[in-house]
């Protein structure tokens, strides 16, 4: 269980058809998982709901809105040497824009990836395992299957 008062973040597993939207984090010392691919999202501000925070973060980070957003699960991250303790609220949703329609405001670049590609990207392993378990359970896609 996450300790009281720790950071809470909302992350979005956003897809466009069968591709997942990710961004490449900056390659800077002092940030969690530098130069790793990540889901869009961010910290939940005081008085904000997890879904409201995700919607705001997506607009701020890429200048677009997501659709059909639904809550998937919560993960409490504790004692991870790569980041501070925090709670992750994982959502899934759809994005109906091409990369050319988005303007990334943080990170190095955006990309769309198949599920098979997602499994091989430089991405935090603990979060990838959580996503694969929860999203596969939600979609009915077997953990070992790749979507094309």
ABEGO torsion letter per residue (X at the ends): XBBBGBBBBBBBBBBBEABBBBBBBBBBBGBBGBGBBBBBEEBBBBGBBAAAAAAAAAAAAAGBBBBGBBBABBBBBBGBAABBBBBBBBBBBBBABBAAABBBABEABBBBBBAAAAAABBBBAAAAAAAAAAAAAAAGBBAABBBX
